[in-house]
Amino acid sequence: MSHKIIFVLVLVGLMLAFTACDASKEAGWTTSCIREYKAANDGADPDADTLKACVEAKRDAAESLNKTLNQGKQQAEALVATPVPDPNK
């Protein structure tokens, strides 16, 4: 019976890892955002509209990441809460 519990926990862990990996890709900076951010740090005059769009996209991506992780957590909790049938009955 314990090997079934371990299997479920490993499966849940893998599901959460893949969910987090996919969500983190969505939260990444684009090439233009990185270029403008570096320009701002180097003292150059970056494009303010591009930086503003990057910040808004990053904020939206963070909200999406949190939503995706919460969904994964709920799925994992549902799996763990599911009773494992006793093979002796």
HTML snippet that shows the backbone in 3Dmol.js (N, CA, C, O; Angstrom):
<script src="https://3Dmol.org/build/3Dmol-min.js"></script>
<div id="view" style="width:600px;height:400px;position:relative"></div>
<script>
const pdb = `
ATOM      1  N   MET A   1       0.815  -1.182   0.000  1.00  0.00           N
ATOM      2  CA  MET A   1       0.000   0.000   0.000  1.00  0.00           C
ATOM      3  C   MET A   1       0.870   1.263   0.000  1.00  0.00           C
ATOM      4  O   MET A   1       0.522   2.251  -0.647  1.00  0.00           O
ATOM      5  N   SER A   2       1.983   1.240   0.709  1.00  0.00           N
ATOM      6  CA  SER A   2       2.825   2.435   0.797  1.00  0.00           C
ATOM      7  C   SER A   2       3.435   2.789  -0.563  1.00  0.00           C
ATOM      8  O   SER A   2       3.669   3.963  -0.850  1.00  0.00           O
ATOM      9  N   HIS A   3       3.694   1.779  -1.401  1.00  0.00           N
ATOM     10  CA  HIS A   3       4.258   2.094  -2.713  1.00  0.00           C
ATOM     11  C   HIS A   3       3.247   2.838  -3.581  1.00  0.00           C
ATOM     12  O   HIS A   3       3.639   3.622  -4.446  1.00  0.00           O
ATOM     13  N   LYS A   4       1.964   2.608  -3.365  1.00  0.00           N
ATOM     14  CA  LYS A   4       0.939   3.345  -4.112  1.00  0.00           C
ATOM     15  C   LYS A   4       0.905   4.807  -3.677  1.00  0.00           C
ATOM     16  O   LYS A   4       0.746   5.704  -4.505  1.00  0.00           O
ATOM     17  N   ILE A   5       1.055   5.038  -2.389  1.00  0.00           N
ATOM     18  CA  ILE A   5       1.070   6.410  -1.880  1.00  0.00           C
ATOM     19  C   ILE A   5       2.287   7.150  -2.415  1.00  0.00           C
ATOM     20  O   ILE A   5       2.186   8.306  -2.826  1.00  0.00           O
ATOM     21  N   ILE A   6       3.432   6.487  -2.410  1.00  0.00           N
ATOM     22  CA  ILE A   6       4.657   7.097  -2.934  1.00  0.00           C
ATOM     23  C   ILE A   6       4.492   7.411  -4.417  1.00  0.00           C
ATOM     24  O   ILE A   6       4.904   8.475  -4.879  1.00  0.00           O
ATOM     25  N   PHE A   7       3.890   6.487  -5.161  1.00  0.00           N
ATOM     26  CA  PHE A   7       3.659   6.701  -6.591  1.00  0.00           C
ATOM     27  C   PHE A   7       2.781   7.929  -6.819  1.00  0.00           C
ATOM     28  O   PHE A   7       3.072   8.751  -7.687  1.00  0.00           O
ATOM     29  N   VAL A   8       1.704   8.053  -6.037  1.00  0.00           N
ATOM     30  CA  VAL A   8       0.804   9.199  -6.180  1.00  0.00           C
ATOM     31  C   VAL A   8       1.539  10.493  -5.853  1.00  0.00           C
ATOM     32  O   VAL A   8       1.377  11.489  -6.558  1.00  0.00           O
ATOM     33  N   LEU A   9       2.341  10.490  -4.797  1.00  0.00           N
ATOM     34  CA  LEU A   9       3.077  11.694  -4.423  1.00  0.00           C
ATOM     35  C   LEU A   9       4.098  12.084  -5.490  1.00  0.00           C
ATOM     36  O   LEU A   9       4.265  13.269  -5.782  1.00  0.00           O
ATOM     37  N   VAL A  10       4.778  11.101  -6.072  1.00  0.00           N
ATOM     38  CA  VAL A  10       5.731  11.383  -7.152  1.00  0.00           C
ATOM     39  C   VAL A  10       4.989  11.940  -8.364  1.00  0.00           C
ATOM     40  O   VAL A  10       5.448  12.890  -8.998  1.00  0.00           O
ATOM     41  N   LEU A  11       3.857  11.350  -8.678  1.00  0.00           N
ATOM     42  CA  LEU A  11       3.054  11.820  -9.808  1.00  0.00           C
ATOM     43  C   LEU A  11       2.592  13.260  -9.589  1.00  0.00           C
ATOM     44  O   LEU A  11       2.658  14.083 -10.503  1.00  0.00           O
ATOM     45  N   VAL A  12       2.130  13.558  -8.390  1.00  0.00           N
ATOM     46  CA  VAL A  12       1.696  14.918  -8.064  1.00  0.00           C
ATOM     47  C   VAL A  12       2.872  15.884  -8.169  1.00  0.00           C
ATOM     48  O   VAL A  12       2.724  16.985  -8.700  1.00  0.00           O
ATOM     49  N   GLY A  13       4.032  15.485  -7.670  1.00  0.00           N
ATOM     50  CA  GLY A  13       5.221  16.330  -7.756  1.00  0.00           C
ATOM     51  C   GLY A  13       5.607  16.624  -9.192  1.00  0.00           C
ATOM     52  O   GLY A  13       5.964  17.753  -9.526  1.00  0.00           O
ATOM     53  N   LEU A  14       5.538  15.613 -10.040  1.00  0.00           N
ATOM     54  CA  LEU A  14       5.854  15.822 -11.457  1.00  0.00           C
ATOM     55  C   LEU A  14       4.847  16.757 -12.121  1.00  0.00           C
ATOM     56  O   LEU A  14       5.217  17.614 -12.923  1.00  0.00           O
ATOM     57  N   MET A  15       3.580  16.585 -11.779  1.00  0.00           N
ATOM     58  CA  MET A  15       2.556  17.465 -12.347  1.00  0.00           C
ATOM     59  C   MET A  15       2.816  18.913 -11.947  1.00  0.00           C
ATOM     60  O   MET A  15       2.724  19.816 -12.778  1.00  0.00           O
ATOM     61  N   LEU A  16       3.138  19.131 -10.687  1.00  0.00           N
ATOM     62  CA  LEU A  16       3.417  20.492 -10.222  1.00  0.00           C
ATOM     63  C   LEU A  16       4.670  21.056 -10.885  1.00  0.00           C
ATOM     64  O   LEU A  16       4.712  22.236 -11.232  1.00  0.00           O
ATOM     65  N   ALA A  17       5.683  20.222 -11.060  1.00  0.00           N
ATOM     66  CA  ALA A  17       6.922  20.689 -11.687  1.00  0.00           C
ATOM     67  C   ALA A  17       6.677  21.113 -13.132  1.00  0.00           C
ATOM     68  O   ALA A  17       7.147  22.168 -13.557  1.00  0.00           O
ATOM     69  N   PHE A  18       5.943  20.297 -13.888  1.00  0.00           N
ATOM     70  CA  PHE A  18       5.670  20.647 -15.278  1.00  0.00           C
ATOM     71  C   PHE A  18       4.767  21.873 -15.369  1.00  0.00           C
ATOM     72  O   PHE A  18       4.944  22.706 -16.258  1.00  0.00           O
ATOM     73  N   THR A  19       3.806  21.990 -14.461  1.00  0.00           N
ATOM     74  CA  THR A  19       2.928  23.165 -14.447  1.00  0.00           C
ATOM     75  C   THR A  19       3.740  24.423 -14.190  1.00  0.00           C
ATOM     76  O   THR A  19       3.564  25.433 -14.871  1.00  0.00           O
ATOM     77  N   ALA A  20       4.626  24.361 -13.213  1.00  0.00           N
ATOM     78  CA  ALA A  20       5.454  25.526 -12.882  1.00  0.00           C
ATOM     79  C   ALA A  20       6.397  25.868 -14.027  1.00  0.00           C
ATOM     80  O   ALA A  20       6.638  27.043 -14.304  1.00  0.00           O
ATOM     81  N   CYS A  21       6.934  24.847 -14.695  1.00  0.00           N
ATOM     82  CA  CYS A  21       7.853  25.076 -15.808  1.00  0.00           C
ATOM     83  C   CYS A  21       7.137  25.778 -16.958  1.00  0.00           C
ATOM     84  O   CYS A  21       7.655  26.747 -17.513  1.00  0.00           O
ATOM     85  N   ASP A  22       5.951  25.295 -17.319  1.00  0.00           N
ATOM     86  CA  ASP A  22       5.190  25.924 -18.398  1.00  0.00           C
ATOM     87  C   ASP A  22       4.800  27.349 -18.039  1.00  0.00           C
ATOM     88  O   ASP A  22       4.877  28.251 -18.873  1.00  0.00           O
ATOM     89  N   ALA A  23       4.389  27.544 -16.814  1.00  0.00           N
ATOM     90  CA  ALA A  23       3.972  28.878 -16.390  1.00  0.00           C
ATOM     91  C   ALA A  23       5.148  29.843 -16.343  1.00  0.00           C
ATOM     92  O   ALA A  23       4.996  31.021 -16.667  1.00  0.00           O
ATOM     93  N   SER A  24       6.311  29.359 -15.946  1.00  0.00           N
ATOM     94  CA  SER A  24       7.470  30.259 -15.877  1.00  0.00           C
ATOM     95  C   SER A  24       7.924  30.683 -17.269  1.00  0.00           C
ATOM     96  O   SER A  24       8.456  31.781 -17.435  1.00  0.00           O
ATOM     97  N   LYS A  25       7.722  29.828 -18.271  1.00  0.00           N
ATOM     98  CA  LYS A  25       8.051  30.222 -19.644  1.00  0.00           C
ATOM     99  C   LYS A  25       7.158  31.376 -20.091  1.00  0.00           C
ATOM    100  O   LYS A  25       7.600  32.278 -20.803  1.00  0.00           O
ATOM    101  N   GLU A  26       5.886  31.334 -19.661  1.00  0.00           N
ATOM    102  CA  GLU A  26       4.965  32.405 -20.018  1.00  0.00           C
ATOM    103  C   GLU A  26       5.361  33.715 -19.353  1.00  0.00           C
ATOM    104  O   GLU A  26       5.047  34.791 -19.862  1.00  0.00           O
ATOM    105  N   ALA A  27       6.052  33.630 -18.214  1.00  0.00           N
ATOM    106  CA  ALA A  27       6.405  34.829 -17.455  1.00  0.00           C
ATOM    107  C   ALA A  27       7.742  35.425 -17.886  1.00  0.00           C
ATOM    108  O   ALA A  27       8.204  36.385 -17.270  1.00  0.00           O
ATOM    109  N   GLY A  28       8.369  34.889 -18.914  1.00  0.00           N
ATOM    110  CA  GLY A  28       9.691  35.361 -19.332  1.00  0.00           C
ATOM    111  C   GLY A  28       9.658  36.700 -20.050  1.00  0.00           C
ATOM    112  O   GLY A  28       8.637  37.118 -20.595  1.00  0.00           O
ATOM    113  N   TRP A  29      10.810  37.353 -20.029  1.00  0.00           N
ATOM    114  CA  TRP A  29      10.961  38.625 -20.734  1.00  0.00           C
ATOM    115  C   TRP A  29      11.182  38.359 -22.217  1.00  0.00           C
ATOM    116  O   TRP A  29      11.805  37.368 -22.597  1.00  0.00           O
ATOM    117  N   THR A  30      10.668  39.250 -23.039  1.00  0.00           N
ATOM    118  CA  THR A  30      10.944  39.166 -24.473  1.00  0.00           C
ATOM    119  C   THR A  30      12.298  39.813 -24.752  1.00  0.00           C
ATOM    120  O   THR A  30      12.855  40.492 -23.889  1.00  0.00           O
ATOM    121  N   THR A  31      12.822  39.605 -25.944  1.00  0.00           N
ATOM    122  CA  THR A  31      14.114  40.175 -26.325  1.00  0.00           C
ATOM    123  C   THR A  31      14.080  41.697 -26.290  1.00  0.00           C
ATOM    124  O   THR A  31      15.029  42.331 -25.831  1.00  0.00           O
ATOM    125  N   SER A  32      12.993  42.281 -26.773  1.00  0.00           N
ATOM    126  CA  SER A  32      12.906  43.749 -26.775  1.00  0.00           C
ATOM    127  C   SER A  32      12.858  44.302 -25.355  1.00  0.00           C
ATOM    128  O   SER A  32      13.403  45.375 -25.095  1.00  0.00           O
ATOM    129  N   CYS A  33      12.217  43.592 -24.437  1.00  0.00           N
ATOM    130  CA  CYS A  33      12.172  44.049 -23.043  1.00  0.00           C
ATOM    131  C   CYS A  33      13.566  44.017 -22.424  1.00  0.00           C
ATOM    132  O   CYS A  33      13.960  44.950 -21.724  1.00  0.00           O
ATOM    133  N   ILE A  34      14.303  42.954 -22.680  1.00  0.00           N
ATOM    134  CA  ILE A  34      15.663  42.841 -22.138  1.00  0.00           C
ATOM    135  C   ILE A  34      16.543  43.953 -22.705  1.00  0.00           C
ATOM    136  O   ILE A  34      17.314  44.571 -21.970  1.00  0.00           O
ATOM    137  N   ARG A  35      16.432  44.207 -24.002  1.00  0.00           N
ATOM    138  CA  ARG A  35      17.235  45.248 -24.656  1.00  0.00           C
ATOM    139  C   ARG A  35      16.937  46.626 -24.049  1.00  0.00           C
ATOM    140  O   ARG A  35      17.864  47.380 -23.754  1.00  0.00           O
ATOM    141  N   GLU A  36      15.666  46.957 -23.862  1.00  0.00           N
ATOM    142  CA  GLU A  36      15.300  48.261 -23.307  1.00  0.00           C
ATOM    143  C   GLU A  36      15.703  48.372 -21.838  1.00  0.00           C
ATOM    144  O   GLU A  36      16.124  49.437 -21.387  1.00  0.00           O
ATOM    145  N   TYR A  37      15.577  47.288 -21.102  1.00  0.00           N
ATOM    146  CA  TYR A  37      15.966  47.301 -19.689  1.00  0.00           C
ATOM    147  C   TYR A  37      17.473  47.518 -19.549  1.00  0.00           C
ATOM    148  O   TYR A  37      17.921  48.283 -18.694  1.00  0.00           O
ATOM    149  N   LYS A  38      18.252  46.837 -20.399  1.00  0.00           N
ATOM    150  CA  LYS A  38      19.710  47.029 -20.370  1.00  0.00           C
ATOM    151  C   LYS A  38      20.073  48.460 -20.757  1.00  0.00           C
ATOM    152  O   LYS A  38      20.975  49.056 -20.168  1.00  0.00           O
ATOM    153  N   ALA A  39      19.374  49.004 -21.740  1.00  0.00           N
ATOM    154  CA  ALA A  39      19.638  50.385 -22.157  1.00  0.00           C
ATOM    155  C   ALA A  39      19.364  51.349 -21.008  1.00  0.00           C
ATOM    156  O   ALA A  39      20.115  52.302 -20.798  1.00  0.00           O
ATOM    157  N   ALA A  40      18.300  51.104 -20.273  1.00  0.00           N
ATOM    158  CA  ALA A  40      17.975  51.972 -19.136  1.00  0.00           C
ATOM    159  C   ALA A  40      19.039  51.864 -18.051  1.00  0.00           C
ATOM    160  O   ALA A  40      19.400  52.869 -17.439  1.00  0.00           O
ATOM    161  N   ASN A  41      19.543  50.663 -17.805  1.00  0.00           N
ATOM    162  CA  ASN A  41      20.581  50.470 -16.788  1.00  0.00           C
ATOM    163  C   ASN A  41      21.918  51.057 -17.218  1.00  0.00           C
ATOM    164  O   ASN A  41      22.713  51.473 -16.374  1.00  0.00           O
ATOM    165  N   ASP A  42      22.172  51.092 -18.519  1.00  0.00           N
ATOM    166  CA  ASP A  42      23.437  51.635 -19.024  1.00  0.00           C
ATOM    167  C   ASP A  42      23.407  53.151 -19.162  1.00  0.00           C
ATOM    168  O   ASP A  42      24.399  53.756 -19.569  1.00  0.00           O
ATOM    169  N   GLY A  43      22.285  53.765 -18.831  1.00  0.00           N
ATOM    170  CA  GLY A  43      22.182  55.213 -18.905  1.00  0.00           C
ATOM    171  C   GLY A  43      21.695  55.728 -20.241  1.00  0.00           C
ATOM    172  O   GLY A  43      21.574  56.939 -20.427  1.00  0.00           O
ATOM    173  N   ALA A  44      21.412  54.836 -21.176  1.00  0.00           N
ATOM    174  CA  ALA A  44      20.890  55.262 -22.476  1.00  0.00           C
ATOM    175  C   ALA A  44      19.426  55.667 -22.311  1.00  0.00           C
ATOM    176  O   ALA A  44      18.828  55.479 -21.252  1.00  0.00           O
ATOM    177  N   ASP A  45      18.882  56.213 -23.357  1.00  0.00           N
ATOM    178  CA  ASP A  45      17.489  56.648 -23.325  1.00  0.00           C
ATOM    179  C   ASP A  45      16.605  55.522 -23.870  1.00  0.00           C
ATOM    180  O   ASP A  45      16.466  55.387 -25.085  1.00  0.00           O
ATOM    181  N   PRO A  46      16.015  54.723 -22.999  1.00  0.00           N
ATOM    182  CA  PRO A  46      15.191  53.615 -23.484  1.00  0.00           C
ATOM    183  C   PRO A  46      13.824  54.108 -23.958  1.00  0.00           C
ATOM    184  O   PRO A  46      13.396  55.214 -23.629  1.00  0.00           O
ATOM    185  N   ASP A  47      13.175  53.287 -24.712  1.00  0.00           N
ATOM    186  CA  ASP A  47      11.830  53.608 -25.182  1.00  0.00           C
ATOM    187  C   ASP A  47      10.855  53.400 -24.021  1.00  0.00           C
ATOM    188  O   ASP A  47      10.648  52.271 -23.576  1.00  0.00           O
ATOM    189  N   ALA A  48      10.264  54.481 -23.539  1.00  0.00           N
ATOM    190  CA  ALA A  48       9.388  54.420 -22.364  1.00  0.00           C
ATOM    191  C   ALA A  48       8.153  53.560 -22.621  1.00  0.00           C
ATOM    192  O   ALA A  48       7.701  52.842 -21.728  1.00  0.00           O
ATOM    193  N   ASP A  49       7.608  53.627 -23.829  1.00  0.00           N
ATOM    194  CA  ASP A  49       6.417  52.834 -24.137  1.00  0.00           C
ATOM    195  C   ASP A  49       6.721  51.341 -24.098  1.00  0.00           C
ATOM    196  O   ASP A  49       5.918  50.547 -23.608  1.00  0.00           O
ATOM    197  N   THR A  50       7.889  50.966 -24.617  1.00  0.00           N
ATOM    198  CA  THR A  50       8.279  49.557 -24.597  1.00  0.00           C
ATOM    199  C   THR A  50       8.471  49.079 -23.162  1.00  0.00           C
ATOM    200  O   THR A  50       8.009  47.997 -22.801  1.00  0.00           O
ATOM    201  N   LEU A  51       9.151  49.881 -22.342  1.00  0.00           N
ATOM    202  CA  LEU A  51       9.356  49.494 -20.945  1.00  0.00           C
ATOM    203  C   LEU A  51       8.031  49.379 -20.200  1.00  0.00           C
ATOM    204  O   LEU A  51       7.840  48.461 -19.403  1.00  0.00           O
ATOM    205  N   LYS A  52       7.126  50.304 -20.459  1.00  0.00           N
ATOM    206  CA  LYS A  52       5.812  50.260 -19.810  1.00  0.00           C
ATOM    207  C   LYS A  52       5.068  48.991 -20.220  1.00  0.00           C
ATOM    208  O   LYS A  52       4.465  48.325 -19.379  1.00  0.00           O
ATOM    209  N   ALA A  53       5.109  48.657 -21.507  1.00  0.00           N
ATOM    210  CA  ALA A  53       4.453  47.439 -21.993  1.00  0.00           C
ATOM    211  C   ALA A  53       5.088  46.195 -21.375  1.00  0.00           C
ATOM    212  O   ALA A  53       4.394  45.228 -21.062  1.00  0.00           O
ATOM    213  N   CYS A  54       6.416  46.223 -21.201  1.00  0.00           N
ATOM    214  CA  CYS A  54       7.110  45.084 -20.598  1.00  0.00           C
ATOM    215  C   CYS A  54       6.687  44.884 -19.148  1.00  0.00           C
ATOM    216  O   CYS A  54       6.452  43.758 -18.710  1.00  0.00           O
ATOM    217  N   VAL A  55       6.594  45.982 -18.411  1.00  0.00           N
ATOM    218  CA  VAL A  55       6.190  45.892 -17.005  1.00  0.00           C
ATOM    219  C   VAL A  55       4.763  45.374 -16.899  1.00  0.00           C
ATOM    220  O   VAL A  55       4.467  44.537 -16.046  1.00  0.00           O
ATOM    221  N   GLU A  56       3.885  45.862 -17.754  1.00  0.00           N
ATOM    222  CA  GLU A  56       2.499  45.389 -17.739  1.00  0.00           C
ATOM    223  C   GLU A  56       2.416  43.912 -18.120  1.00  0.00           C
ATOM    224  O   GLU A  56       1.657  43.157 -17.512  1.00  0.00           O
ATOM    225  N   ALA A  57       3.189  43.499 -19.119  1.00  0.00           N
ATOM    226  CA  ALA A  57       3.195  42.093 -19.532  1.00  0.00           C
ATOM    227  C   ALA A  57       3.733  41.209 -18.414  1.00  0.00           C
ATOM    228  O   ALA A  57       3.217  40.116 -18.176  1.00  0.00           O
ATOM    229  N   LYS A  58       4.773  41.685 -17.730  1.00  0.00           N
ATOM    230  CA  LYS A  58       5.357  40.919 -16.632  1.00  0.00           C
ATOM    231  C   LYS A  58       4.346  40.770 -15.497  1.00  0.00           C
ATOM    232  O   LYS A  58       4.229  39.699 -14.901  1.00  0.00           O
ATOM    233  N   ARG A  59       3.620  41.843 -15.200  1.00  0.00           N
ATOM    234  CA  ARG A  59       2.614  41.791 -14.133  1.00  0.00           C
ATOM    235  C   ARG A  59       1.501  40.809 -14.511  1.00  0.00           C
ATOM    236  O   ARG A  59       1.073  40.002 -13.686  1.00  0.00           O
ATOM    237  N   ASP A  60       1.037  40.880 -15.757  1.00  0.00           N
ATOM    238  CA  ASP A  60      -0.005  39.965 -16.215  1.00  0.00           C
ATOM    239  C   ASP A  60       0.479  38.524 -16.188  1.00  0.00           C
ATOM    240  O   ASP A  60      -0.271  37.616 -15.829  1.00  0.00           O
ATOM    241  N   ALA A  61       1.739  38.317 -16.571  1.00  0.00           N
ATOM    242  CA  ALA A  61       2.304  36.967 -16.569  1.00  0.00           C
ATOM    243  C   ALA A  61       2.420  36.437 -15.144  1.00  0.00           C
ATOM    244  O   ALA A  61       2.202  35.249 -14.908  1.00  0.00           O
ATOM    245  N   ALA A  62       2.758  37.301 -14.196  1.00  0.00           N
ATOM    246  CA  ALA A  62       2.860  36.869 -12.797  1.00  0.00           C
ATOM    247  C   ALA A  62       1.498  36.450 -12.271  1.00  0.00           C
ATOM    248  O   ALA A  62       1.388  35.463 -11.544  1.00  0.00           O
ATOM    249  N   GLU A  63       0.464  37.190 -12.630  1.00  0.00           N
ATOM    250  CA  GLU A  63      -0.889  36.816 -12.218  1.00  0.00           C
ATOM    251  C   GLU A  63      -1.282  35.483 -12.841  1.00  0.00           C
ATOM    252  O   GLU A  63      -1.896  34.645 -12.180  1.00  0.00           O
ATOM    253  N   SER A  64      -0.934  35.284 -14.099  1.00  0.00           N
ATOM    254  CA  SER A  64      -1.218  34.022 -14.777  1.00  0.00           C
ATOM    255  C   SER A  64      -0.456  32.874 -14.122  1.00  0.00           C
ATOM    256  O   SER A  64      -0.995  31.780 -13.952  1.00  0.00           O
ATOM    257  N   LEU A  65       0.800  33.128 -13.756  1.00  0.00           N
ATOM    258  CA  LEU A  65       1.610  32.112 -13.089  1.00  0.00           C
ATOM    259  C   LEU A  65       0.987  31.717 -11.758  1.00  0.00           C
ATOM    260  O   LEU A  65       0.889  30.530 -11.449  1.00  0.00           O
ATOM    261  N   ASN A  66       0.567  32.694 -10.972  1.00  0.00           N
ATOM    262  CA  ASN A  66      -0.064  32.397  -9.687  1.00  0.00           C
ATOM    263  C   ASN A  66      -1.337  31.588  -9.874  1.00  0.00           C
ATOM    264  O   ASN A  66      -1.596  30.650  -9.120  1.00  0.00           O
ATOM    265  N   LYS A  67      -2.135  31.945 -10.878  1.00  0.00           N
ATOM    266  CA  LYS A  67      -3.379  31.226 -11.142  1.00  0.00           C
ATOM    267  C   LYS A  67      -3.084  29.777 -11.538  1.00  0.00           C
ATOM    268  O   LYS A  67      -3.741  28.851 -11.062  1.00  0.00           O
ATOM    269  N   THR A  68      -2.103  29.590 -12.403  1.00  0.00           N
ATOM    270  CA  THR A  68      -1.741  28.245 -12.851  1.00  0.00           C
ATOM    271  C   THR A  68      -1.216  27.401 -11.699  1.00  0.00           C
ATOM    272  O   THR A  68      -1.571  26.228 -11.576  1.00  0.00           O
ATOM    273  N   LEU A  69      -0.373  27.988 -10.851  1.00  0.00           N
ATOM    274  CA  LEU A  69       0.162  27.248  -9.708  1.00  0.00           C
ATOM    275  C   LEU A  69      -0.935  26.898  -8.709  1.00  0.00           C
ATOM    276  O   LEU A  69      -0.917  25.813  -8.129  1.00  0.00           O
ATOM    277  N   ASN A  70      -1.881  27.798  -8.504  1.00  0.00           N
ATOM    278  CA  ASN A  70      -2.992  27.503  -7.600  1.00  0.00           C
ATOM    279  C   ASN A  70      -3.853  26.370  -8.138  1.00  0.00           C
ATOM    280  O   ASN A  70      -4.331  25.535  -7.370  1.00  0.00           O
ATOM    281  N   GLN A  71      -4.056  26.336  -9.456  1.00  0.00           N
ATOM    282  CA  GLN A  71      -4.814  25.242 -10.057  1.00  0.00           C
ATOM    283  C   GLN A  71      -4.076  23.920  -9.872  1.00  0.00           C
ATOM    284  O   GLN A  71      -4.691  22.901  -9.560  1.00  0.00           O
ATOM    285  N   GLY A  72      -2.762  23.937 -10.064  1.00  0.00           N
ATOM    286  CA  GLY A  72      -1.965  22.726  -9.853  1.00  0.00           C
ATOM    287  C   GLY A  72      -2.017  22.268  -8.408  1.00  0.00           C
ATOM    288  O   GLY A  72      -2.087  21.070  -8.134  1.00  0.00           O
ATOM    289  N   LYS A  73      -1.983  23.209  -7.491  1.00  0.00           N
ATOM    290  CA  LYS A  73      -2.056  22.878  -6.064  1.00  0.00           C
ATOM    291  C   LYS A  73      -3.405  22.248  -5.737  1.00  0.00           C
ATOM    292  O   LYS A  73      -3.468  21.269  -4.994  1.00  0.00           O
ATOM    293  N   GLN A  74      -4.480  22.799  -6.283  1.00  0.00           N
ATOM    294  CA  GLN A  74      -5.808  22.246  -6.040  1.00  0.00           C
ATOM    295  C   GLN A  74      -5.921  20.831  -6.602  1.00  0.00           C
ATOM    296  O   GLN A  74      -6.518  19.958  -5.972  1.00  0.00           O
ATOM    297  N   GLN A  75      -5.351  20.601  -7.781  1.00  0.00           N
ATOM    298  CA  GLN A  75      -5.381  19.265  -8.368  1.00  0.00           C
ATOM    299  C   GLN A  75      -4.594  18.286  -7.508  1.00  0.00           C
ATOM    300  O   GLN A  75      -5.015  17.146  -7.308  1.00  0.00           O
ATOM    301  N   ALA A  76      -3.455  18.732  -7.002  1.00  0.00           N
ATOM    302  CA  ALA A  76      -2.632  17.864  -6.160  1.00  0.00           C
ATOM    303  C   ALA A  76      -3.347  17.543  -4.857  1.00  0.00           C
ATOM    304  O   ALA A  76      -3.319  16.399  -4.403  1.00  0.00           O
ATOM    305  N   GLU A  77      -3.987  18.535  -4.252  1.00  0.00           N
ATOM    306  CA  GLU A  77      -4.714  18.298  -3.008  1.00  0.00           C
ATOM    307  C   GLU A  77      -5.860  17.322  -3.230  1.00  0.00           C
ATOM    308  O   GLU A  77      -6.135  16.482  -2.374  1.00  0.00           O
ATOM    309  N   ALA A  78      -6.529  17.427  -4.374  1.00  0.00           N
ATOM    310  CA  ALA A  78      -7.620  16.504  -4.677  1.00  0.00           C
ATOM    311  C   ALA A  78      -7.099  15.082  -4.838  1.00  0.00           C
ATOM    312  O   ALA A  78      -7.740  14.130  -4.393  1.00  0.00           O
ATOM    313  N   LEU A  79      -5.940  14.933  -5.470  1.00  0.00           N
ATOM    314  CA  LEU A  79      -5.361  13.596  -5.636  1.00  0.00           C
ATOM    315  C   LEU A  79      -4.940  12.997  -4.303  1.00  0.00           C
ATOM    316  O   LEU A  79      -5.164  11.814  -4.050  1.00  0.00           O
ATOM    317  N   VAL A  80      -4.332  13.810  -3.459  1.00  0.00           N
ATOM    318  CA  VAL A  80      -3.874  13.312  -2.165  1.00  0.00           C
ATOM    319  C   VAL A  80      -5.064  12.975  -1.276  1.00  0.00           C
ATOM    320  O   VAL A  80      -4.993  12.035  -0.485  1.00  0.00           O
ATOM    321  N   ALA A  81      -6.156  13.728  -1.394  1.00  0.00           N
ATOM    322  CA  ALA A  81      -7.333  13.497  -0.562  1.00  0.00           C
ATOM    323  C   ALA A  81      -8.129  12.275  -1.011  1.00  0.00           C
ATOM    324  O   ALA A  81      -8.966  11.776  -0.258  1.00  0.00           O
ATOM    325  N   THR A  82      -7.884  11.790  -2.213  1.00  0.00           N
ATOM    326  CA  THR A  82      -8.593  10.615  -2.711  1.00  0.00           C
ATOM    327  C   THR A  82      -8.144   9.390  -1.930  1.00  0.00           C
ATOM    328  O   THR A  82      -6.952   9.087  -1.874  1.00  0.00           O
ATOM    329  N   PRO A  83      -9.103   8.680  -1.321  1.00  0.00           N
ATOM    330  CA  PRO A  83      -8.712   7.505  -0.534  1.00  0.00           C
ATOM    331  C   PRO A  83      -8.161   6.391  -1.429  1.00  0.00           C
ATOM    332  O   PRO A  83      -8.646   6.155  -2.536  1.00  0.00           O
ATOM    333  N   VAL A  84      -7.157   5.733  -0.922  1.00  0.00           N
ATOM    334  CA  VAL A  84      -6.558   4.606  -1.636  1.00  0.00           C
ATOM    335  C   VAL A  84      -7.299   3.346  -1.202  1.00  0.00           C
ATOM    336  O   VAL A  84      -7.374   3.064  -0.006  1.00  0.00           O
ATOM    337  N   PRO A  85      -7.849   2.580  -2.149  1.00  0.00           N
ATOM    338  CA  PRO A  85      -8.589   1.377  -1.762  1.00  0.00           C
ATOM    339  C   PRO A  85      -7.667   0.355  -1.096  1.00  0.00           C
ATOM    340  O   PRO A  85      -6.514   0.173  -1.489  1.00  0.00           O
ATOM    341  N   ASP A  86      -8.211  -0.296  -0.088  1.00  0.00           N
ATOM    342  CA  ASP A  86      -7.461  -1.321   0.637  1.00  0.00           C
ATOM    343  C   ASP A  86      -7.530  -2.621  -0.156  1.00  0.00           C
ATOM    344  O   ASP A  86      -8.624  -3.151  -0.355  1.00  0.00           O
ATOM    345  N   PRO A  87      -6.399  -3.151  -0.616  1.00  0.00           N
ATOM    346  CA  PRO A  87      -6.427  -4.372  -1.428  1.00  0.00           C
ATOM    347  C   PRO A  87      -6.839  -5.603  -0.625  1.00  0.00           C
ATOM    348  O   PRO A  87      -7.161  -6.639  -1.208  1.00  0.00           O
ATOM    349  N   ASN A  88      -6.835  -5.504   0.703  1.00  0.00           N
ATOM    350  CA  ASN A  88      -7.199  -6.645   1.545  1.00  0.00           C
ATOM    351  C   ASN A  88      -8.700  -6.781   1.721  1.00  0.00           C
ATOM    352  O   ASN A  88      -9.160  -7.758   2.312  1.00  0.00           O
ATOM    353  N   LYS A  89      -9.464  -5.841   1.231  1.00  0.00           N
ATOM    354  CA  LYS A  89     -10.928  -5.913   1.397  1.00  0.00           C
ATOM    355  C   LYS A  89     -11.587  -6.395   0.149  1.00  0.00           C
ATOM    356  O   LYS A  89     -12.811  -6.518   0.104  1.00  0.00           O
TER     357      LYS A  89
END
`;
const viewer = $3Dmol.createViewer("view");
viewer.addModel(pdb, "pdb");
viewer.setStyle({}, {cartoon: {color: "spectrum"}});
viewer.zoomTo();
viewer.render();
</script>
